[in-house]
Amino acid sequence: MLVDFTAELRRAGLTIGSGDVLTYCAAAAAVDPTDLVDLYWAGRCSLVTRREQVPAYHRTFCSYFLGEPDASPGAAAFSARVRAEAVGTLQVPETEPGEEREQQEAELGYAAARASTVKAKSFAACTPEELAALRRILQTMQLAPPRRRTRRTVASHHGRTPDLRRTVRESMRLHGEPGSIHRRRRRLRTRRLVLLLDVSGSMADYSRNLVQFAHTSSRASQRTEVFCFGTRLTRITRELDHRRPDEALDRAAAAVTDWEGGTRIGQCLDDFVRRWARRGLTRGAIVVVCSDGLDRGDPEVLESAMQRLQRLCHRIVWLNPHLGERAGVTPDTLGMMVAQPYVDELLSGHDLASLSAFARVLATLR
């Protein structure tokens, strides 16, 4: 709601950057967001930078929140219904003035409890409204891929390797007098993350959420490659390179021609190894395969591809949604039985909590 209001201010002629929007949201969180007077002055202090912008801000605020361009928010007495409409909770029952805040706190508490419940609910069992809420939460997830030490070195006060060049240069500057010994350490670099997403018909309940999780991962790290496979392998890294998740997912769906079709995991992985992994894409990388293991191809092809992929990458992580739906039961599909000996981490990806657990495990794969 606040971001849409700042967009209205931009259309009204105010110059507002992304940092100003974050400041306004932080100011609104510090005060009572249900009080339009506090919300008005929070925006005026954080979004208005010149005196001539005050009339445009005043008109836009009154038009956006009250529907009255000439209203005076500094002197108006807002009712419980107007305040509820400001925070998006419509149809608030008429209560006494002393019960107004308790009613709003109950509404917000119910929404928070429902959100925590949805996090532990399987994607396949969620309603469209719950899936929309989960996708909004996925946009805020922070993914931290692990880092590795490279051969290059950088200056450091606590390094183990002496920096002879800087030490001799410092000694020459002091006319031959011995100075402090400078040191260097090996440079840290983020490991590449390669996501292979199964978009076949058996993964229809999870594929869209996994693709959005891949979009969040690519926005968090530039060293992220995303592929989709069903009966053929498709690279969608460029399609996901968009700020808006819905636009990125639509572009990815248009690029993948075998969405919700058959499954040939072995052939697609073999194609990935021959076209991409051998060229150095997976050197020192973490490969994440998101699939249920239902393969219609030759098991020998899958085993050969997994064996070569294990030699070419740093770690292989397999996310199987059926693993979380049946707790304590090892998947018994033929594809999983063939691929499991070459998998370093076998996790679930059936709900938001399991994806959060994967993000925590990812940071430990150093």
Secondary structure, DSSP 8 states (H G I E B T S, - for coil): -HHHHHHHHHHTT----HHHHHHHHHHHHHS-TT-HHHHHHHHHHHH--SGGGHHHHHHHHIIIIIS-TT--TTT----HHHHHHHTT--------GGGHHHHHHHHHHHHHHHHHHHHTS-GGG--HHHHHHHHHHHTT------EEEEEEEEEETT-SEE-HHHHHHHHHHTTT------EEEEEEEE--EEEEEE-SGGGTTTHHHHHHHHHHHHHH-SSEEEEEESSSEEE-TTTT-SSSHHHHHHHHHHH-TTTTS---HHHHHHHHHHHTGGGTTTTT-EEEEE------S-HHHHHHHHHHHHHHSSEEEEE-HHHHHSTT-----HHHHHHGGG-SEEE--SSHHHHHHHHHHHTT--
